[in-house]
Amino acid sequence: MKAIPYSQAPGCRRIITDDEILDKELDKLLHKFIDRGYPKEETKSQIYKVYDISRIDSLKYKTITQKQDALKNFTKGSAFLPLILTYNRFEYTHTKQNLHTVAYLINCGRNM
């Protein structure tokens, strides 16, 4: 839910040099996600994280070590299995509840 809106914003940061144009384009991007049913405030906070990155830094490639460190930090050293789902605003609550149930069952199995 958070990854897709956030992943789109750095591309805008990289290719747009004028901050006024960047503001307008990020607002357009935000409204596209809202129109697709993404929650406004959560999506807004993810997209606007790009303001914390300077344009110069957005143009730099990460080293393999930096990528590995970021993954370790993200996974907290645990196993990681990505789960990719098609977002559907009408099914979001139901899917979220099912995923919480599955995660609970997996964690219970670890404690046995």
FENDARA-V227804 format. One record per residue. N is the residue number from 0. RES is the residue in three letters. PHI is phi in whole degrees, -180 to 180 (* if undefined). PSI is psi in whole degrees, -180 to 180 (none if undefined). Layout:
BEGIN
n->[N/N]
res->[RES/RES]
phi->[PHI/PHI]
psi->[PSI/PSI]
END
This chain:
BEGIN
n->[0/1/2/3/4/5/6/7/8/9/10/11/12/13/14/15/16/17/18/19/20/21/22/23/24/25/26/27/28/29/30/31/32/33/34/35/36/37/38/39/40/41/42/43/44/45/46/47/48/49/50/51/52/53/54/55/56/57/58/59/60/61/62/63/64/65/66/67/68/69/70/71/72/73/74/75/76/77/78/79/80/81/82/83/84/85/86/87/88/89/90/91/92/93/94/95/96/97/98/99/100/101/102/103/104/105/106/107/108/109/110/111]
res->[MET/LYS/ALA/ILE/PRO/TYR/SER/GLN/ALA/PRO/GLY/CYS/ARG/ARG/ILE/ILE/THR/ASP/ASP/GLU/ILE/LEU/ASP/LYS/GLU/LEU/ASP/LYS/LEU/LEU/HIS/LYS/PHE/ILE/ASP/ARG/GLY/TYR/PRO/LYS/GLU/GLU/THR/LYS/SER/GLN/ILE/TYR/LYS/VAL/TYR/ASP/ILE/SER/ARG/ILE/ASP/SER/LEU/LYS/TYR/LYS/THR/ILE/THR/GLN/LYS/GLN/ASP/ALA/LEU/LYS/ASN/PHE/THR/LYS/GLY/SER/ALA/PHE/LEU/PRO/LEU/ILE/LEU/THR/TYR/ASN/ARG/PHE/GLU/TYR/THR/HIS/THR/LYS/GLN/ASN/LEU/HIS/THR/VAL/ALA/TYR/LEU/ILE/ASN/CYS/GLY/ARG/ASN/MET]
phi->[*/-87/-66/-67/-60/-64/-67/-80/-68/-60/-62/-63/-61/-68/-96/-111/-92/-89/-64/-66/-67/-59/-56/-64/-70/-67/-64/-61/-61/-57/-68/-64/-68/-62/-61/-87/101/-71/-66/-59/-67/-64/-66/-59/-65/-71/-66/-78/-62/-63/-68/-80/-108/-73/-61/-60/-67/-69/-89/-84/-82/-84/-77/-60/-63/-64/-65/-65/-64/-64/-66/-60/-64/-65/-89/55/79/-91/-64/-138/-127/-68/-123/-114/-125/-79/-76/-139/-60/-80/-104/-56/-63/-63/-64/-61/-63/-63/-66/-64/-64/-63/-61/-62/-65/-63/-65/-63/-63/-67/-84/-80]
psi->[-42/-32/-41/-51/-42/-40/-22/-31/-42/-29/-40/-43/-40/-40/-9/121/-26/123/-33/-42/-40/-45/-47/-43/-37/-36/-42/-44/-45/-47/-30/-43/-41/-42/-27/1/6/145/132/-56/-42/-44/-42/-45/-35/-45/-41/-3/-22/-23/-18/-8/127/155/-39/-45/-32/-20/-10/141/145/145/165/-40/-42/-41/-43/-41/-40/-41/-43/-43/-42/-43/-7/34/0/170/152/124/108/143/119/123/152/128/133/113/-25/-24/-3/-50/-44/-46/-43/-43/-43/-41/-38/-39/-46/-45/-40/-45/-39/-45/-36/-41/-33/-31/-4/none]
END
